[in-house]
Amino acid sequence: MRTIQILLQLINSIRTNPAVAALLPWEDILLCVSEELSYRTGLYTDARFEQVSRLFAELVEEAKTEAAAYNPDAVILRLQKLIFALQVLPETEHVDSLLEQANFDHACLRHYRDDTVIVLGDSHVNFFSGNEELSFLPIGKDINTCVNHTSYPFTPLHAGPCLAYTCNRPDATYSFREKAEYLCQNFIKPGAKILCCLGEIDIRVHVFKQAALQNRDYRQIVDDILAQYMQFLLWLQAKDYKVSCWGPIASQKESCPLDPKFPRNGSEKERNLATAYFNERLSEMCAAHGILFLSVFGKMVTPDFETCEQYLSSDRCHLGQRALSLAQTEWQKLF
């Protein structure tokens, strides 16, 4: 801990020159201690964290009082107590894993207890949590869940910005298949309902880029993506899960400023035409294999395939909760 190193240096300075004790920057010392505590907020209840914070603040205040009274030995004693108290706190390198385990346990318990539908996919799973903005909680293995703010029994599982095209491929960039295997073994209950949510990134970023590079029609690129996606859906289905599929939503509007976090290729209308084709073909393929297909895309675009932006969140890429009215009819098919 950097704060402990600072306190040890202060103690050595006071021992070398006792007059230093009266000159110490106590507000800065308290700020350093508070910063160390802030990394551990998730390990305590609010009441317990307040109690721990008060203990450290009292030690700093006592040291400050002794310094004002020109009692360097008493200042050193209080600083030593601060160091001991910091040493018994959970180390910061362990905090993330502890929090991830706590998030994992909470989400998994709710999934088993309430028989929730697993929503597995990219960042668009956030919509199913009831949160307006992205609200991911890490549960380990670079997988996230969300704080639940909906009466619907969903457990979103975000595996990263994964592609439908590579979702069934081992050693893909974001290891979607490996993460799915891990979740099937360690999180998802046998026979659970799994709603897969992939494809928007493929369409927004890759379809028209690849169509140009390969000199092919965009529908051929979509067909290639769907062939891979279906293999993953059928793999899940073969494991006796009740598999369903959430179709990609309408794409960003052309008026949306370009954002490095949300790159895009093709025009708004082109991407929405590709999305319409993607959803139409995916719906047919799902029906052929007894997989339920859900989508709100048709209600999100005008007859000219322009996006109705009122249904998007403030990032203008993901669904906002104003789209709940569109989704509820589709969600009912799951229950």
QUIPEQUI-V703010 format. One record per residue. N is the residue number from 0. NEAR is the number of other ideal C-beta (glycine too) atoms within 10 Angstrom. Layout:
BEGIN
{{N:NEAR} {N:NEAR}}
END
This chain:
BEGIN
{{0:15} {1:10} {2:18} {3:15} {4:10} {5:16} {6:22} {7:13} {8:10} {9:20} {10:20} {11:12} {12:15} {13:21} {14:13} {15:8} {16:11} {17:15} {18:10} {19:17} {20:26} {21:15} {22:10} {23:17} {24:10} {25:14} {26:10} {27:10} {28:19} {29:17} {30:12} {31:20} {32:21} {33:14} {34:11} {35:16} {36:19} {37:10} {38:15} {39:18} {40:13} {41:13} {42:16} {43:15} {44:8} {45:8} {46:8} {47:10} {48:16} {49:11} {50:11} {51:17} {52:16} {53:10} {54:13} {55:19} {56:14} {57:11} {58:19} {59:20} {60:13} {61:16} {62:27} {63:18} {64:14} {65:20} {66:21} {67:12} {68:12} {69:12} {70:17} {71:19} {72:11} {73:16} {74:26} {75:20} {76:15} {77:21} {78:24} {79:15} {80:15} {81:24} {82:17} {83:11} {84:14} {85:17} {86:10} {87:6} {88:16} {89:12} {90:10} {91:12} {92:7} {93:11} {94:16} {95:13} {96:11} {97:13} {98:18} {99:17} {100:13} {101:14} {102:21} {103:19} {104:11} {105:15} {106:24} {107:18} {108:10} {109:15} {110:21} {111:14} {112:9} {113:12} {114:13} {115:20} {116:22} {117:27} {118:25} {119:30} {120:28} {121:24} {122:23} {123:22} {124:28} {125:24} {126:27} {127:26} {128:24} {129:18} {130:20} {131:16} {132:11} {133:18} {134:17} {135:18} {136:20} {137:17} {138:24} {139:16} {140:16} {141:12} {142:24} {143:23} {144:27} {145:25} {146:14} {147:21} {148:11} {149:16} {150:7} {151:17} {152:16} {153:24} {154:26} {155:31} {156:25} {157:28} {158:26} {159:16} {160:15} {161:25} {162:23} {163:30} {164:23} {165:21} {166:28} {167:20} {168:15} {169:10} {170:8} {171:15} {172:11} {173:16} {174:20} {175:25} {176:20} {177:14} {178:20} {179:25} {180:14} {181:16} {182:19} {183:19} {184:8} {185:12} {186:21} {187:23} {188:14} {189:8} {190:10} {191:20} {192:20} {193:25} {194:22} {195:23} {196:29} {197:27} {198:30} {199:29} {200:22} {201:28} {202:29} {203:21} {204:18} {205:19} {206:27} {207:19} {208:14} {209:19} {210:20} {211:13} {212:10} {213:11} {214:6} {215:13} {216:10} {217:20} {218:15} {219:12} {220:24} {221:26} {222:14} {223:16} {224:25} {225:21} {226:12} {227:16} {228:25} {229:21} {230:13} {231:21} {232:25} {233:15} {234:17} {235:20} {236:16} {237:9} {238:16} {239:10} {240:20} {241:17} {242:24} {243:21} {244:25} {245:29} {246:23} {247:26} {248:28} {249:27} {250:29} {251:22} {252:14} {253:12} {254:9} {255:17} {256:7} {257:8} {258:12} {259:5} {260:8} {261:18} {262:12} {263:20} {264:16} {265:21} {266:13} {267:20} {268:16} {269:17} {270:27} {271:26} {272:18} {273:26} {274:28} {275:18} {276:17} {277:29} {278:24} {279:16} {280:16} {281:25} {282:17} {283:11} {284:18} {285:21} {286:11} {287:9} {288:11} {289:9} {290:20} {291:17} {292:18} {293:20} {294:22} {295:23} {296:21} {297:12} {298:15} {299:22} {300:20} {301:11} {302:5} {303:8} {304:18} {305:16} {306:25} {307:14} {308:14} {309:9} {310:20} {311:22} {312:18} {313:9} {314:15} {315:16} {316:21} {317:22} {318:22} {319:18} {320:17} {321:12} {322:21} {323:16} {324:11} {325:18} {326:21} {327:11} {328:11} {329:17} {330:18} {331:10} {332:10} {333:15} {334:8}}
END
